[in-house]
Amino acid sequence: MIKLHLKLHIKSIILYSFSFLMLLFFSIDTVIAAAGSNNSTQLDNATESKITALLEKMTLDEKIGQLSQPVLFIESREDLREAIKKGEVGSFCVIKKSQITPELYNELQRIAVEESRLGIPILFGFDVIHGFRTIFPNPLGISSSWNEQTMMDAADVAASEARYFGIHMAFSPMVDVARDPRWGRIAEGAGEDVELNKRMGAAIVRGFMGDGLDKPDQIGACAKHFVGYGMALGGRDKQFCEISPRTLLDTYLPPFKACVDAGAVSFMAALHDISGVPATANHYTLTEVLKDDWGFNGFVLSDWDSVVEVISHGTVADEEGAAASALAAGTDVEMKSTTYKEYLPQAIESGKVSMDRVDDAVRRLLRIKYRLNLFDNPYIDVKKGHEMQLTQENRATARRVASESMILLKNDNEILPLSGNSGTIAVTGSLAHTNDLYGHWKGNGNFNDVVTAFAGLDANKPSGVKILDATNSDVDADMAIVCVGEPSSAFGESNDVSDITLTADHVKAVKEAKEKYKKVIVVVFCGRPLVLTPIVDIADAILIAWHAGTEAGNALADILYGKVNPTAKTTCSFLKSTGHIPLYYSDRKSGRPKEDNYTDMMAEPLFPFGFGLNYTTFEYRNLRISSPTMSKDGGKIIVSIDVRNAGRRPSEEIVQLYIHDIVADVTRPQMELKDFKKVYIKNGESIIVKFEITPDQLSYFNSKLEEVVEPGEFDLWVGGSSTTCLHKNFVVE
Ligand code: GLC
């Protein structure tokens, strides 16, 4: 985003023409951001002036009130009414238990606007992680589509349902790079890769924010959890994260920078400590990087009790210390805990935190309320709020997104897609009838809305196919679809497991089905990349369906019956064993690459990063580059490759481009995804797929932590997965 600070004082320009005298006086003191940007760094003078005027009227208590975000619980509604009237609530954290409705929203907002002294409207935030009432696959699933537009479409539907219901901001996207699938929250992001988390995070921001927060169907985005949360020790949620400064700069910060550039209006400070400094009281990340270096003008929110938890981290002794250290570090608004309300006055009195910092924090929140147009338009249309939920159009989008998220990992003898002559099919497995397919963050979803696997397979079966329910009894069938995986309670926040192997009961179900029905199609409803080693040789086909949301069964049917081609690919490696964690495609080679294996098992994934099968096949040929060299100052290389659809069905293919910096100031990842394109190719046709490589894609942080692009030779790979690529080299000069 280019911000131009223009101070143009054009005294006057007098233009004469025959009968008209035009006198133009311009005195512009305006900040002009790039046109069409949603970026929160976009400030306008009029709003800033209004905020200044409001700040001048506010008492210290009212300012601290704006920095307080209680959780909207149903049982404390009376207390909250009083608090709103006294100007003690700047925003609400709404959770499912709050039972928010358009009616309740208007009731509470009316108290703020019409009964409090200054009438400042309240901002309502909610965990709109993968849907509001219409629920989409968990984000790791949608990221498997490698389709930013698809991610945006899901976010756009979620934003519309949420805003019409009274929600102004989502506590989303989660852009924590995650390389330990024991960690339940790997389900909420875009997996192990930096580039994918950057692009999918930015897509969610754009989907939420659309063409402006003043629109009735858009919401603000809050990027989380800032920063490095995915490095939790042992994959145990909220454990400390030991992250080197370079890894922070190279791996964990870039997806958040992408969210700033896409226009995120808020950031959520994380619950863990970053190499010893609690993320919620971390001046380096929250102020020096986010606000100073990146120019972020939105507000930072704590995560649940993360302000008061600074005490248990042990870097402050009491609540006053927690409040002062968090606010001074850059956490503007305190969610749930009440240390700001109770201790900031004395912390200011004792000089632990300045009034300027308080005013800046209030200003950041008020900016977003103005951008949401809440001062002029605080209420919602209750009738519309109910009407806009779970529409047929939204269901159709959810069905499309879910089917585009499902990864086909195995398809022996092309048992899939099923067709009219597939005969009688037994559907079995403990997840065949489950509606527990909303993942950990269920939004405002209703389980009764879910199309289960069995219901979808039965309702959409092609003529000639018979679907039998074999969950409670054996049936006579030609093959079986076995629905296995993990319940939503096995992943998500604080749901970490010490063994990510498909559990024994599910393995048993697959084995029994193989015995009875000879051919088995295994459907895995999961939130994380489970270890499937116990069934990989038994299954004739394996489809990762994720926690696929409201339209799960219909989307599954679309894939299994061939109405939709499976085009998804892994955004995290599917490992052979829990013991291999962490194992990811972009790790660094050792000094003895040949010796980086276990004695009992090769250290390689069962299914690699970027892998997924299709009902057609693609051939890659003729990788070529426009030049063998590129200048590090403004150079560019065009990469081209021929991709042919060699099968019988038209389909999309995800073409991936990787690089490796062969000799650098520090050791570099053995492969890094730098670009990808999802292209449509008709059966029998070949297209040329082109990429541009520019120096900025080759930068990294050297041993002095300077971001550099260095001369030298690079590996270049282009292909359909991280392990099936054509290779070239090029040189940066
Ligand atoms: C939780 C989560 C965070 C969520 C917040 C509000 O602690 O860490 O992702 O947005 O609370 O529910």
Boltz pocket constraint, residues with backbone or C-beta under 6 A from the ligand:
constraints:
  - pocket:
      binder: B
      contacts: [[A, 93], [A, 94], [A, 95], [A, 127], [A, 171], [A, 224], [A, 303], [A, 304], [A, 493]]
      max_distance: 6.0
